[in-house]
Structures are given as structure tokens and as C-alpha cells.
Amino acid sequence: MGKKILTLRDLIGAIKDKASQSKAAFISKPSSFSLHLAVLRATTHAPSSPPDDHHISSLLTLGDSSRATASSLIVIIMDRLHRTGDSTVALKCLLIIHQIIKRGPFILQDQLSIFPATGGRNYLKLSAFRDGATASRFTISAWIRFYSRYIESLLYTSRTLGYFLSSSASCTTDEKISTFLNSDLIRDVNSLVQLIEETVKLPDSLLLDGNKLLYEVIGLLCSDYLSTVNELLIRLCEFKERLSCLSFGDSVELSFILKRLEGCKERLSVLFSVKKPSTELLWCSVSELSLKINDLKVDFSKRKLIMFEKSSESARFNNRVMKFGDSVQFSSGRYEMTNLPLMIVKGRN
């Protein structure tokens, strides 16, 4: 019985795909029909597999021709995403956007980064997405809401860094990082940790059994996580070199960010069981840096106490001097006038 329902659903999906292609042929301009067709082929209703890599590659190639073409392609993808109520189509659209971030040509990534021009937190407008056709699709809707929020965070982090995280074209060097201000480094680390905090919100009901679309999502998330780890490592290593010149405020802010990152460790170990030297090094660096910052805060407190004591002694000394002045009953103005010639003479010498 279940098999017949699945076959019927596939048939309905195929009919919808054909209808969409026919509609695109009627309403599209000749110059944009190939773009519509490329998007429709990559975002079919077939739930059995993720977008074919050949179709994604063709779509990315089309977006690499001109700025106007790239802009039109992004608009078509977003229009497809926002108009559909089908969880399979929505998930495939999000996968395509993620693939553009990861391996798209610069001109296509650039158009994605500025869409929409008004910006906003609900960038992909899927916070209320629901597909109630079946129980499994309703559950997958939670994945879509999570995945859209994650991609919004990925785009935000990429804007903060100045390049697309996990993109094959992105590169960060120790030499470049060494030129950053402390405030810039803290801003970057905070943005990267925010992305990790969004990652660990992945739904508990994995539904991975046989769902190749969700396996594809997990694979991309894992790749992003490893890229995020590398970006964090470079910046935390730089902070180790700068500990002696961190202000008290910067050290407190960095300490708070590291605590938030440590709070994600357990959940990350469940989501991404694969262990890499870089991830082990990250947690060692976080622990080491946290300890050093705590020592630094203790040192700040000691120095502050010493300065307070010196200030108190100075105040007591000044108070004794002023009491002596009071005993001979000089007014403040007269006292200054009395000492003025002496200061002028000293200045001339």
C-alpha cells in the first residue's frame, strides 16, 4: 500500500515538474528561459535523491556569464523557493543556494550576497514553512526551517569575514590575520561561534534512514564545520600571541565567547562523530586560551588593586599637605599666587 502511494506521489510530482516547465516556456523571456529550465531541472519534486550534480554544474555555469544573468538566476531560485509549499522542492532550493556559497563562481556569489537589497534577519523567509501533506513531510519542514536559518547565519558570517566561508575561493593567511585589530578579531570569532551555535540547533529527529536529501545536508554542514574550525584556529592562535596587549574589556568579551563555544562541544561531538586533528586542536586551544585569559584577569585585578592602593596613599599625602596649608590660613588663590614666581623662575632655569 505504501509503495503505491509513493509511486502515485512520484507521478504527481513528475506532472507538476512538466507543468512548471511548460509555464516557464510561456511566461519567460527568451533570454531567461534557459535559466528557468536549469532551476526547474535541479529542483524537481522527486524525493528520492538530491539535485543531480550535472544539473547543479550547468546552473553554476549559466550564472558565470554576466552580472545581469547572475542576478536573474538568483531571483529565479528565490522565487522558486518562496512560491513552493513542497518540502522536497524547498530543500533542493536550499541545497542549491548552499552549493552556490560553497563552489559557485564569484559573480553568482556576489549577487547572492546582496539579495535582497534591503537585507533583514529572515533572509530566506522560511521561518513559517509547513508541508503537512504527510507526517514525514511535516517533520522535514522542521529541517527546512533550521536549514534556512543556518544558511542565513552562514551568509551573515561570510559578510563579516569578507568572503564566503567554506568556499573554494576563500583563503585566510596568518600574515593577513596579524594585521587585524583586536576588535576585528573578536568580531570574527563571535560571528564564527554564532554559526556553530546555529549548527547545533539541528533537529533531533534526524530521519536520515534512506533520505538522501538529508544526507546531503549533513555532508555540507560537516564541511562547513571543518572550515569554521580552521578559521577559528587561525584567530585563536593570533590571540595567544596578543594576550599581553589585550585590554581588560577585550579579555572579558573573548572569555565569554569561548564559554559559548565550549557549550557547543558535546552537541557537535554527537552530530559530527568524525574526528579530525583540527577539531582536537581547536578544543585544546580553547581550553588553553581560557586558562590564560583567567590568569590575565587575575593579573588585571592585582594591578588594579596596586593602583588603587597607590592612589589612596597619594590622596592621604595630598591631604596632609593641604592640612599644613590650612594651618597657616592661606586661601587657595593666594597660595597659587605665592608659588607662581617660584614656578616661573624654575621654568627659566
C-alpha positions in Angstrom: 0.0 0.0 0.0 2.8 2.4 1.0 4.6 1.6 -2.3 1.6 2.5 -4.4 1.2 5.8 -2.5 4.9 6.6 -3.1 4.5 5.8 -6.8 1.4 7.9 -7.1 3.3 10.8 -5.4 6.2 10.5 -7.8 3.8 10.6 -10.7 2.1 13.7 -9.4 5.5 15.3 -8.8 6.5 14.5 -12.4 3.3 16.0 -13.7 4.0 19.2 -11.6 7.5 19.4 -13.0 6.3 19.2 -16.6 3.6 21.8 -15.9 6.2 24.1 -14.4 8.4 23.7 -17.4 5.5 24.4 -19.8 4.6 27.5 -17.7 8.1 28.8 -17.8 8.1 28.4 -21.6 5.0 30.6 -21.9 5.8 33.4 -19.4 9.6 33.6 -19.6 11.5 35.9 -21.8 13.6 34.0 -24.4 16.8 35.3 -22.7 15.8 33.8 -19.3 14.0 30.6 -20.3 17.3 28.6 -20.1 17.7 29.9 -16.5 14.2 28.9 -15.5 14.7 25.5 -17.1 18.0 24.9 -15.3 16.4 25.8 -11.9 13.4 23.5 -12.5 15.6 20.6 -13.5 17.7 21.0 -10.3 14.6 21.3 -8.1 12.3 18.6 -9.2 9.6 17.1 -6.9 11.3 13.7 -6.9 12.1 13.0 -3.3 14.5 10.0 -3.8 17.7 11.9 -4.4 19.4 15.4 -4.1 19.8 17.6 -7.2 21.9 15.9 -9.8 25.4 17.2 -9.8 25.3 17.7 -13.6 22.3 20.0 -13.3 23.9 22.0 -10.5 27.1 22.4 -12.5 25.1 23.6 -15.5 23.3 26.1 -13.3 26.5 27.4 -11.9 28.0 27.7 -15.4 25.0 29.7 -16.5 25.4 32.1 -13.6 29.0 32.8 -14.6 28.3 34.7 -17.8 27.3 38.3 -16.7 26.2 40.2 -13.7 22.7 40.6 -15.1 22.4 36.9 -15.8 23.7 36.0 -12.3 21.2 38.4 -10.8 18.3 36.9 -12.8 19.3 33.4 -11.8 19.3 34.3 -8.1 15.9 35.9 -8.4 14.5 32.8 -10.1 15.9 30.5 -7.4 14.5 32.6 -4.7 11.1 32.9 -6.4 11.0 29.1 -6.7 11.9 28.7 -3.0 9.3 31.2 -1.8 6.4 30.0 -4.0 6.6 26.3 -3.3 4.8 24.5 -0.4 6.6 21.2 -1.2 9.3 20.2 1.3 11.3 18.4 -1.4 11.5 21.4 -3.7 12.2 23.8 -0.8 15.0 21.5 0.4 16.6 21.3 -3.0 16.4 25.0 -3.5 18.3 25.5 -0.2 20.9 22.9 -1.3 21.5 24.8 -4.5 21.9 28.1 -2.5 24.4 26.2 -0.3 26.2 24.9 -3.3 26.5 28.4 -4.7 28.1 29.5 -1.5 30.5 26.6 -1.5 31.6 26.3 -5.1 29.7 28.9 -7.2 31.5 31.5 -9.4 32.3 34.8 -7.7 29.8 36.8 -9.8 27.0 34.4 -8.7 28.1 34.5 -5.0 28.2 38.3 -5.2 24.6 38.5 -6.4 23.5 36.1 -3.7 25.2 38.2 -1.0 23.3 41.3 -1.9 19.9 39.7 -2.3 17.6 41.2 -1.1 18.9 44.7 -1.2 17.0 45.6 2.0 18.7 42.8 3.9 17.0 41.6 7.1 17.3 38.7 9.6 14.6 36.5 7.9 16.7 36.5 4.7 15.1 33.4 3.2 11.6 34.0 4.6 11.0 30.3 5.6 10.5 30.7 9.4 6.8 29.7 9.0 7.3 26.9 6.3 5.0 23.9 6.8 4.3 21.0 4.5 1.5 19.0 6.0 0.9 16.5 3.1 2.3 13.6 5.2 3.7 13.1 8.7 7.2 12.7 7.4 7.0 15.9 5.3 5.7 17.8 8.3 8.7 16.6 10.2 11.0 17.5 7.3 9.6 21.0 7.4 11.4 21.5 10.7 14.6 20.7 8.9 13.8 23.3 6.2 13.2 26.0 8.9 16.5 25.0 10.5 18.4 24.8 7.3 17.2 28.3 6.1 18.2 29.8 9.5 21.6 28.1 9.1 22.2 29.5 5.6 21.1 32.9 6.8 23.8 32.7 9.6 26.3 31.4 7.0 25.7 34.4 4.8 25.9 36.7 7.8 29.2 35.2 8.9 30.6 35.3 5.3 29.7 39.1 5.1 31.5 39.6 8.4 34.6 37.8 7.3 34.6 39.4 3.9 34.5 36.2 1.9 32.3 33.1 1.7 33.1 30.6 4.4 34.0 27.1 3.0 34.2 28.5 -0.5 37.0 27.0 -2.6 38.0 30.6 -3.4 38.3 31.7 0.2 41.7 31.9 1.9 42.9 33.3 5.2 46.6 33.6 6.0 48.5 34.2 9.2 50.0 37.3 7.7 46.6 38.8 6.9 45.3 38.0 10.4 48.3 39.6 12.0 47.2 43.0 10.6 43.8 42.9 12.2 42.8 45.0 15.2 41.8 43.1 18.4 38.2 44.3 17.9 38.2 42.9 14.4 39.4 39.5 15.6 36.8 39.4 18.4 34.1 40.3 15.8 35.2 37.5 13.6 35.4 34.9 16.4 32.0 35.9 17.7 30.5 35.6 14.2 32.0 32.1 13.7 30.8 30.9 17.1 27.3 32.2 16.2 27.4 30.0 13.2 28.3 27.0 15.3 25.6 27.8 17.8 23.1 27.7 14.8 24.6 24.4 13.6 23.9 22.6 16.9 20.2 23.5 16.7 19.8 20.8 14.0 16.5 18.9 14.6 16.7 15.8 16.9 14.5 13.7 14.7 17.2 13.0 12.0 15.0 10.9 9.6 18.3 10.0 7.8 17.3 6.5 7.1 17.1 6.4 3.3 16.7 10.1 2.9 19.5 11.1 0.5 18.5 14.8 0.6 19.1 15.0 4.3 22.4 13.1 4.0 23.4 15.8 1.5 22.6 18.5 4.0 24.6 16.8 6.8 27.6 16.4 4.4 27.6 20.2 3.6 27.1 21.1 7.3 30.1 18.9 8.2 32.2 20.5 5.5 31.3 24.0 6.8 32.0 22.9 10.4 35.6 21.9 9.5 36.1 25.2 7.6 34.8 27.1 10.6 37.2 25.2 12.9 40.1 26.2 10.7 39.0 29.9 10.7 38.7 29.8 14.4 42.1 28.2 14.9 43.9 30.9 13.0 42.3 33.6 15.0 42.7 31.9 18.4 46.4 31.3 17.7 46.7 35.0 16.9 45.1 35.8 20.2 47.6 33.7 22.1 50.3 35.9 20.6 48.5 39.1 21.7 47.5 38.2 25.3 49.9 40.6 26.8 48.4 43.6 24.9 44.7 42.7 25.4 42.6 45.2 27.3 40.6 44.1 30.2 37.3 44.6 28.3 38.6 42.6 25.3 39.7 39.7 27.5 36.3 39.6 29.2 34.5 39.6 25.9 36.7 36.9 24.4 36.3 34.8 27.5 32.5 35.0 27.2 32.7 33.9 23.5 34.9 31.0 24.3 32.5 29.8 27.0 29.7 29.8 24.4 31.8 27.8 22.1 32.6 25.2 24.8 28.9 25.0 25.4 28.5 23.5 21.9 31.2 20.9 22.2 29.1 18.0 23.4 26.4 18.5 20.8 29.0 18.8 18.0 30.6 15.5 19.0 27.2 13.9 18.5 26.4 15.5 15.2 29.9 15.1 13.6 31.4 11.9 15.0 34.3 12.0 12.7 37.4 13.2 14.5 40.0 15.4 12.8 43.3 16.8 14.1 42.0 20.3 13.6 38.9 19.8 15.8 41.0 18.2 18.6 43.4 21.1 18.3 40.6 23.6 18.5 39.3 22.4 21.8 42.8 22.3 23.2 43.3 25.9 22.1 40.0 27.0 23.6 40.9 25.4 26.9 44.4 26.8 26.9 43.4 30.3 25.9 40.5 30.3 28.5 43.0 29.5 31.3 45.4 32.1 30.2 42.7 34.7 30.0 41.6 33.8 33.5 45.2 34.3 34.7 45.2 37.6 32.8 42.1 38.8 34.5 43.6 37.9 37.9 46.7 39.9 36.9 44.4 42.8 35.9 42.7 42.6 39.3 46.1 42.7 41.1 47.4 45.6 39.1 44.1 47.5 39.7 44.4 46.8 43.5 48.0 48.1 43.5 47.0 51.2 41.6 44.1 51.8 44.0 46.5 51.5 47.0 49.0 53.9 45.4 46.2 56.3 44.6 45.0 56.1 48.2 48.5 56.8 49.6 48.8 59.7 47.2 45.4 61.1 48.3 46.5 60.8 52.0 49.8 62.6 51.3 48.0 65.4 49.4 45.5 65.6 52.3 48.4 66.1 54.8 49.9 68.9 52.6 46.6 70.7 52.3 46.1 70.5 56.1 49.5 72.1 56.6 48.4 74.9 54.2 45.2 75.3 56.1 47.2 75.7 59.4 48.9 78.9 58.0 45.5 80.1 56.7 46.4 80.7 53.0 43.5 80.9 50.7 43.8 78.8 47.5 44.2 81.8 45.3 46.8 83.4 47.5 48.6 80.1 47.7 48.8 79.8 43.9 49.9 83.4 43.6 52.6 82.9 46.2 54.1 80.0 44.4 53.7 81.5 40.9 57.0 83.5 40.8 58.9 80.4 42.1 57.5 78.3 39.2 58.4 80.9 36.7 61.9 81.1 38.0 62.2 77.3 37.8 60.8 77.3 34.3 63.5 79.8 33.2 66.3 77.7 34.6 
